[in-house]
C-alpha cells in the first residue's frame, strides 16, 4: 500500500485536463495566462521517435445531467470505461457507487473469464487483496469495544500459540494500536500467496517463516518511531482474533462483521460456492494466472463483490436521516478513531484506513489492494456520504483505477457536477 503522492496525481490530472474541461468548479476560475514564445527558437528543437499511439481514443467528457448525482457518474462510466479497459488492457472491472451513505448502484464491465466468455456482473467475486486489512481492522475493534482487547496493550499478552522472536527492541511497545496503524516496527510488507494445489502453512508456521516460502514476522524498527507497512503485523492481529475469540479468523469475521453488514457474497475462505462466481485473474500481458491462496487472511485474503465491499465502505459513513456510522457493528466514535491518522504516519494512515485531503479541503479515506492478478481500491468522503469501489481482475488495473478515481474526485466529490 502506498501513500498518495503529489507528483503522480498532478501528472494524472494533466491527462484529464481536457476530459474535465466541462466539469466546472465551485471555486473562482483563475484568469488564463497565455504564454508567448519567440518566433524563431535559438536552439533547434530536439527530434525523437514517438511511440505508437493507442488505437482507442481517450474518453472525452460529456455531461450526464441527472437529478441523482451518482446516476450521472454511472452514465459517464458506461460511456467511457470500455475504452479505458481497452487502453489499459484490463479484462474485467466491477464498480459500485455509494450515495447518502448507502450502496446506490453497481455494474460490471468486460470479462470475468475471457476464454469462457463469462461477463463481469455485480455478483462476480474478486480478490480485494490489502483491502482485507480495512475489514480485518473492524474485527479487531469489535473485540476492543466488547472489552476483550485493550487497544494500547502489548500484543504479547494476548498470544499463547506464538510470540515475536527476540530483538533489540522493547516488545512491550508493540501494541494493538501500532499493529493496526503500521507503526509497530514489524517486518514483511506483503505476501505472494500459494497456488491452489499447495499445502497452506499454519498460521504459526507463516508467522515463524518455517516453511521457507515466506519470511517470518519480527520487530525490525523501534515501535512507534515511524510508519512501515507490514502485512505481517495484520497476520499477528489475525492470530490475536483467533486466540481471544476461540474461533477461526474466518468464522469470527463472518459472524461479527460480514453478516451484520449484509456482505452475503464475501468471505475470508474460498468456499466451493464462491469459487463458481470468482473471476479469473490475469497478468499485465493478459495471460491467466492461478488463484493464489493466503494463510495471511487478515492481510490479503478477502474475497468480495463490488456491492458487498460498497456496503462495508458505506457502513463507515453516516447515512440519510438519523442513521449513524458503524451500523451497530462499531460505534461512530470508533469509526472516527480509525479514520484519524495515527502518530508517526505523517498524517496518512489510521487504523486500517489511509487518508488525505482534496484541494477543496474534503477529507477522503481509502485503501488499495494488489495481489497477483488483482487490483482494487475504495475511496469515501465521510462528510459527504459518498464513495466508490473499483475491482479489477488484472495486474494492469492500477492505472485504470486511478483514471476513474481522478474523475470521481473532481467531478463528484469536489464540484458535484454529475
BELRA-V858765 format. One record per residue. N is the residue number from 1. SS is DSSP state (A for helix, B for strand, O for the rest). PHI is phi in whole degrees, -180 to 180 (* if undefined). NEAR is the number of other ideal C-beta (glycine too) atoms within 8 Angstrom. Layout:
[[N | SS | PHI | NEAR] [N | SS | PHI | NEAR]]
//
This chain:
[[1 | O | * | 8] [2 | O | -115 | 5] [3 | O | -69 | 8] [4 | O | -74 | 8] [5 | O | -103 | 7] [6 | A | -68 | 6] [7 | A | -60 | 6] [8 | A | -59 | 7] [9 | A | -68 | 10] [10 | A | -66 | 8] [11 | A | -64 | 8] [12 | A | -65 | 11] [13 | A | -68 | 10] [14 | A | -59 | 7] [15 | A | -63 | 9] [16 | O | -92 | 12] [17 | O | -60 | 8] [18 | O | -74 | 8] [19 | O | -62 | 11] [20 | O | -93 | 11] [21 | O | -61 | 7] [22 | O | -93 | 7] [23 | O | -75 | 10] [24 | O | 82 | 6] [25 | O | -156 | 7] [26 | O | -84 | 7] [27 | O | -97 | 5] [28 | O | -65 | 3] [29 | O | -86 | 5] [30 | O | -67 | 4] [31 | O | -69 | 4] [32 | O | -66 | 4] [33 | O | -111 | 4] [34 | O | -96 | 4] [35 | O | -71 | 4] [36 | O | -116 | 3] [37 | O | -132 | 5] [38 | O | -64 | 5] [39 | O | -65 | 3] [40 | O | -128 | 4] [41 | O | -65 | 7] [42 | O | -78 | 4] [43 | O | -118 | 4] [44 | O | -57 | 4] [45 | O | -66 | 5] [46 | O | -68 | 4] [47 | O | -109 | 3] [48 | O | -157 | 4] [49 | O | -102 | 3] [50 | O | -75 | 5] [51 | O | -69 | 4] [52 | O | -59 | 4] [53 | O | -76 | 5] [54 | O | -64 | 6] [55 | O | -73 | 3] [56 | O | -91 | 6] [57 | O | -66 | 6] [58 | O | -64 | 8] [59 | O | -66 | 9] [60 | O | -106 | 7] [61 | O | -76 | 11] [62 | O | -133 | 7] [63 | O | -63 | 8] [64 | O | -121 | 12] [65 | O | -60 | 4] [66 | O | -155 | 9] [67 | O | -66 | 3] [68 | O | -113 | 8] [69 | A | -55 | 11] [70 | A | -65 | 14] [71 | A | -70 | 11] [72 | A | -63 | 13] [73 | A | -69 | 15] [74 | A | -61 | 12] [75 | A | -63 | 11] [76 | A | -62 | 14] [77 | A | -61 | 12] [78 | A | -58 | 8] [79 | A | -79 | 9] [80 | A | -116 | 9] [81 | A | -64 | 12] [82 | A | -57 | 8] [83 | A | -68 | 11] [84 | A | -65 | 13] [85 | A | -64 | 14] [86 | A | -68 | 8] [87 | A | -61 | 10] [88 | A | -96 | 11] [89 | O | 59 | 9] [90 | O | -107 | 13] [91 | O | -70 | 14] [92 | B | -145 | 16] [93 | B | -141 | 15] [94 | B | -125 | 19] [95 | B | -127 | 16] [96 | B | -135 | 14] [97 | B | -117 | 16] [98 | B | -115 | 18] [99 | B | -138 | 12] [100 | O | 54 | 8] [101 | O | 73 | 12] [102 | B | -138 | 9] [103 | B | -58 | 11] [104 | B | -114 | 9] [105 | B | -165 | 10] [106 | B | -153 | 12] [107 | B | -154 | 10] [108 | B | -111 | 15] [109 | B | -138 | 12] [110 | B | 75 | 11] [111 | B | -117 | 10] [112 | B | -75 | 14] [113 | B | -144 | 9] [114 | O | -65 | 10] [115 | O | -62 | 6] [116 | O | -88 | 5] [117 | O | 69 | 7] [118 | B | -87 | 6] [119 | B | -80 | 9] [120 | O | -76 | 13] [121 | O | -128 | 8] [122 | O | -60 | 11] [123 | O | -91 | 7] [124 | O | -70 | 15] [125 | B | -97 | 12] [126 | B | -124 | 16] [127 | B | -74 | 14] [128 | O | -109 | 14] [129 | O | 55 | 13] [130 | O | -71 | 14] [131 | A | -61 | 16] [132 | A | -52 | 17] [133 | A | -64 | 14] [134 | A | -63 | 12] [135 | A | -68 | 14] [136 | A | -62 | 18] [137 | A | -61 | 13] [138 | A | -63 | 13] [139 | A | -63 | 15] [140 | A | -63 | 15] [141 | A | -70 | 13] [142 | A | -62 | 12] [143 | A | -69 | 12] [144 | A | -65 | 13] [145 | A | -65 | 9] [146 | O | -87 | 6] [147 | O | 83 | 5] [148 | O | -91 | 7] [149 | O | -133 | 12] [150 | O | -112 | 6] [151 | O | -65 | 10] [152 | O | -97 | 6] [153 | O | -81 | 10] [154 | B | -60 | 9] [155 | A | -66 | 15] [156 | A | -59 | 10] [157 | A | -72 | 6] [158 | A | -102 | 9] [159 | O | -112 | 12] [160 | O | -126 | 3] [161 | O | -82 | 7] [162 | O | -163 | 8] [163 | O | -133 | 5] [164 | O | -60 | 12] [165 | O | -67 | 7] [166 | O | -57 | 3] [167 | O | -151 | 9] [168 | O | -79 | 2] [169 | O | -103 | 10] [170 | O | -80 | 5] [171 | A | -71 | 11] [172 | A | -66 | 6] [173 | A | -90 | 12] [174 | O | -86 | 15] [175 | B | -104 | 13] [176 | A | -58 | 15] [177 | A | -58 | 10] [178 | A | -71 | 15] [179 | A | -64 | 16] [180 | A | -64 | 15] [181 | O | -101 | 14] [182 | O | 60 | 13] [183 | O | -120 | 15] [184 | O | -85 | 16] [185 | O | 80 | 15] [186 | B | -90 | 15] [187 | O | -88 | 11] [188 | O | 67 | 13] [189 | O | -63 | 8] [190 | O | -150 | 8] [191 | O | -127 | 10] [192 | O | -86 | 8] [193 | O | 87 | 10] [194 | B | -126 | 11] [195 | O | -67 | 8] [196 | O | -57 | 8] [197 | O | -79 | 3] [198 | O | -79 | 7] [199 | O | -78 | 3] [200 | O | -71 | 8] [201 | O | -68 | 11] [202 | O | -69 | 7] [203 | A | -62 | 13] [204 | A | -65 | 9] [205 | A | -65 | 11] [206 | A | -63 | 13] [207 | A | -66 | 13] [208 | A | -84 | 9] [209 | O | 72 | 11] [210 | O | -78 | 7] [211 | O | -81 | 8] [212 | O | 83 | 4] [213 | O | -84 | 6] [214 | O | -141 | 10] [215 | O | -72 | 6] [216 | O | -79 | 11] [217 | O | -96 | 14] [218 | O | -150 | 9] [219 | B | -87 | 13] [220 | O | -120 | 8] [221 | O | -136 | 9] [222 | O | -63 | 7] [223 | O | -56 | 15] [224 | O | 85 | 10] [225 | O | -86 | 8] [226 | O | -164 | 7] [227 | O | -81 | 11] [228 | O | -147 | 11] [229 | O | -58 | 7] [230 | O | -139 | 14] [231 | A | -62 | 15] [232 | A | -60 | 14] [233 | A | -62 | 13] [234 | A | -75 | 15] [235 | A | -70 | 17] [236 | A | -62 | 15] [237 | A | -65 | 15] [238 | A | -60 | 15] [239 | A | -65 | 14] [240 | A | -58 | 14] [241 | A | -59 | 16] [242 | A | -66 | 13] [243 | A | -66 | 11] [244 | A | -78 | 10] [245 | A | -85 | 9] [246 | O | 77 | 5] [247 | O | -119 | 8] [248 | O | -68 | 6] [249 | A | -58 | 13] [250 | A | -62 | 10] [251 | A | -67 | 8] [252 | A | -62 | 13] [253 | A | -66 | 14] [254 | A | -64 | 11] [255 | A | -74 | 9] [256 | A | -94 | 9] [257 | A | -126 | 14] [258 | A | -66 | 11] [259 | O | -65 | 9] [260 | O | -61 | 9] [261 | O | -92 | 11] [262 | O | 60 | 7] [263 | O | -89 | 13] [264 | O | -73 | 6] [265 | O | -110 | 11] [266 | O | -126 | 12] [267 | B | -179 | 11] [268 | O | -94 | 12] [269 | O | -117 | 7] [270 | O | -87 | 9] [271 | O | -76 | 7] [272 | A | -56 | 5] [273 | A | -64 | 6] [274 | A | -74 | 13] [275 | A | -59 | 8] [276 | O | -67 | 6] [277 | O | -109 | 9] [278 | B | -85 | 14] [279 | O | -67 | 12] [280 | O | -85 | 13] [281 | B | -87 | 15] [282 | B | -132 | 14] [283 | O | -81 | 11] [284 | O | -67 | 7] [285 | O | -93 | 4] [286 | O | 84 | 10] [287 | O | -91 | 6] [288 | B | -66 | 7] [289 | B | -120 | 11] [290 | O | -66 | 6] [291 | O | -89 | 11] [292 | O | -76 | 13] [293 | B | -110 | 12] [294 | O | -136 | 12] [295 | O | -69 | 12] [296 | O | -77 | 14] [297 | A | -67 | 15] [298 | A | -64 | 15] [299 | A | -85 | 17] [300 | A | -153 | 16] [301 | O | -104 | 11] [302 | O | -79 | 14] [303 | B | -107 | 13] [304 | B | -157 | 15] [305 | O | -91 | 13] [306 | A | -62 | 17] [307 | A | -62 | 11] [308 | A | -63 | 13] [309 | A | -67 | 18] [310 | A | -65 | 16] [311 | A | -63 | 12] [312 | A | -64 | 14] [313 | A | -60 | 13] [314 | A | -63 | 14] [315 | A | -64 | 11] [316 | O | -89 | 13] [317 | O | -116 | 13] [318 | O | -68 | 9] [319 | O | -93 | 11] [320 | O | -67 | 7] [321 | O | 73 | 4] [322 | O | -101 | 3] [323 | O | -67 | 8] [324 | O | -98 | 8] [325 | O | -62 | 13] [326 | O | 107 | 12] [327 | O | 45 | 9] [328 | O | 68 | 4] [329 | O | -94 | 11] [330 | O | -130 | 11] [331 | O | -75 | 7] [332 | A | -56 | 10] [333 | A | -65 | 6] [334 | A | -68 | 12] [335 | A | -58 | 12] [336 | A | -63 | 9] [337 | A | -59 | 9] [338 | A | -68 | 14] [339 | A | -75 | 12] [340 | O | -70 | 7] [341 | O | -58 | 9] [342 | O | -83 | 13] [343 | O | -56 | 5] [344 | O | 76 | 10] [345 | O | -102 | 13] [346 | O | 57 | 7] [347 | O | 75 | 5] [348 | O | -115 | 11] [349 | B | -144 | 12] [350 | O | -102 | 15] [351 | O | -110 | 12] [352 | O | 90 | 12] [353 | O | -133 | 13] [354 | B | -88 | 13] [355 | B | -154 | 14] [356 | B | -160 | 10] [357 | B | -118 | 7] [358 | O | -74 | 11] [359 | O | -61 | 4] [360 | O | -89 | 7] [361 | O | 94 | 6] [362 | O | -71 | 11] [363 | B | -82 | 12] [364 | B | -123 | 13] [365 | B | -111 | 12] [366 | B | -161 | 12] [367 | B | -156 | 13] [368 | B | -112 | 14] [369 | B | -152 | 16] [370 | B | -140 | 9] [371 | B | -114 | 11] [372 | O | -59 | 10] [373 | O | 93 | 13] [374 | B | -141 | 18] [375 | B | -135 | 14] [376 | B | -151 | 19] [377 | B | -163 | 13] [378 | B | -126 | 15] [379 | B | -138 | 12] [380 | B | -150 | 15] [381 | B | -109 | 12] [382 | A | -56 | 12] [383 | A | -71 | 6] [384 | A | -107 | 7] [385 | O | 66 | 13] [386 | B | -121 | 14] [387 | B | -166 | 13] [388 | B | -147 | 15] [389 | B | -126 | 16] [390 | B | -131 | 15] [391 | B | -121 | 14] [392 | B | -134 | 17] [393 | O | -107 | 15] [394 | B | -152 | 17] [395 | O | -64 | 10] [396 | O | -89 | 14] [397 | A | -80 | 15] [398 | A | -64 | 8] [399 | A | -67 | 8] [400 | A | -61 | 16] [401 | A | -58 | 14] [402 | A | -70 | 9] [403 | A | -59 | 13] [404 | A | -69 | 14] [405 | A | -60 | 12] [406 | A | -63 | 12] [407 | A | -68 | 14] [408 | A | -60 | 12] [409 | A | -62 | 12] [410 | A | -81 | 13] [411 | A | -102 | 13] [412 | A | -110 | 14] [413 | A | -76 | 12] [414 | A | -79 | 13] [415 | O | -101 | 9] [416 | O | 59 | 8] [417 | O | -91 | 7] [418 | O | -87 | 13]]
//
